[in-house]
Amino acid sequence: MRRYDRSPVIREGLQYGTSQAAVVIQRAIAAGQISFRIEVVQQGERLDSIAGREYGDAKLWWILAAASNVGWCLQVPPGTRLRIPTDLRQISQLVS
């Protein structure tokens, strides 16, 4: 089992893995199907800490990575502009 296969957003990992869901999220962002806001990464922040603050679950860092198209690293340079999806239900409906 891969590390984030059991994300609650992707139905406990039974249908999509995070790599397949990332493509769906990126296309939905481009099509305007997912609402988001922009946040600039500050010194010392990581995607998992931001996901924990925003969603209450650090395991959802991959959603921020996918939405922002920043790759699969928890650390991104300070000043990086992240797209933070504001409604996880929109994502869950697309990837489950």
C-alpha positions as CSV (number, residue, x, y, z in Angstrom):
1,M,0.0,0.0,0.0
2,R,1.3,3.4,-0.9
3,R,1.5,6.1,1.8
4,Y,-1.6,8.1,0.9
5,D,-3.8,5.5,-0.8
6,R,-6.3,5.6,2.1
7,S,-7.1,9.3,1.9
8,P,-10.7,9.8,3.0
9,V,-11.2,12.1,0.0
10,I,-10.6,9.3,-2.4
11,R,-12.8,6.7,-0.9
12,E,-10.3,5.1,1.4
13,G,-8.1,4.4,-1.6
14,L,-10.5,1.9,-3.2
15,Q,-10.9,3.6,-6.6
16,Y,-8.3,6.3,-7.2
17,G,-4.8,6.6,-6.1
18,T,-3.5,10.1,-5.5
19,S,-1.6,10.1,-8.8
20,Q,-4.9,9.5,-10.8
21,A,-6.8,12.0,-8.6
22,A,-4.2,14.7,-9.1
23,V,-4.9,14.7,-12.9
24,V,-8.6,15.0,-12.2
25,I,-8.0,17.9,-9.8
26,Q,-5.7,19.7,-12.2
27,R,-8.2,19.5,-15.0
28,A,-11.1,20.6,-12.8
29,I,-9.1,23.6,-11.5
30,A,-8.4,24.6,-15.1
31,A,-12.1,24.2,-16.0
32,G,-13.3,26.3,-13.0
33,Q,-15.0,23.3,-11.4
34,I,-13.2,23.7,-8.1
35,S,-13.3,26.9,-6.0
36,F,-10.0,27.8,-4.5
37,R,-8.1,30.7,-3.0
38,I,-4.5,31.7,-3.3
39,E,-2.0,31.6,-0.4
40,V,1.7,32.3,-0.6
41,V,3.9,29.8,1.2
42,Q,5.9,31.4,4.1
43,Q,9.3,30.4,5.3
44,G,9.2,27.1,7.3
45,E,5.8,26.0,6.0
46,R,5.2,22.6,4.4
47,L,2.3,21.3,2.4
48,D,1.3,18.9,5.2
49,S,1.2,21.6,7.8
50,I,-0.9,23.8,5.6
51,A,-3.3,20.9,4.9
52,G,-3.5,20.2,8.6
53,R,-4.4,23.8,9.2
54,E,-6.8,24.2,6.3
55,Y,-8.5,20.7,6.4
56,G,-7.7,19.3,9.8
57,D,-5.8,16.4,8.2
58,A,-2.1,16.7,7.2
59,K,-2.5,13.6,4.9
60,L,-4.4,15.8,2.5
61,W,-1.3,17.6,1.5
62,W,-1.5,16.0,-1.9
63,I,-4.6,18.0,-2.7
64,L,-2.6,21.2,-2.4
65,A,0.2,19.7,-4.5
66,A,-2.2,18.6,-7.2
67,A,-4.3,21.8,-7.2
68,S,-1.1,24.0,-7.3
69,N,0.8,21.7,-9.7
70,V,3.9,21.8,-7.6
71,G,4.9,18.2,-7.7
72,W,5.0,15.6,-5.0
73,C,7.2,17.2,-2.4
74,L,6.1,18.3,1.0
75,Q,8.4,21.3,1.0
76,V,8.0,24.0,-1.6
77,P,10.1,27.2,-1.7
78,P,8.8,30.2,0.3
79,G,6.9,32.6,-2.0
80,T,5.3,29.7,-3.9
81,R,1.6,30.5,-4.7
82,L,-0.6,27.7,-3.7
83,R,-4.2,27.1,-4.9
84,I,-6.1,26.0,-1.8
85,P,-9.4,24.3,-2.7
86,T,-12.0,25.8,-0.4
87,D,-14.6,23.0,-0.5
88,L,-13.3,19.4,-0.2
89,R,-16.8,18.1,-1.2
90,Q,-16.1,19.4,-4.7
91,I,-12.9,17.3,-4.8
92,S,-14.5,14.3,-3.3
93,Q,-17.3,14.3,-5.9
94,L,-14.7,14.4,-8.7
95,V,-12.4,11.7,-7.5
96,S,-14.6,9.2,-5.7
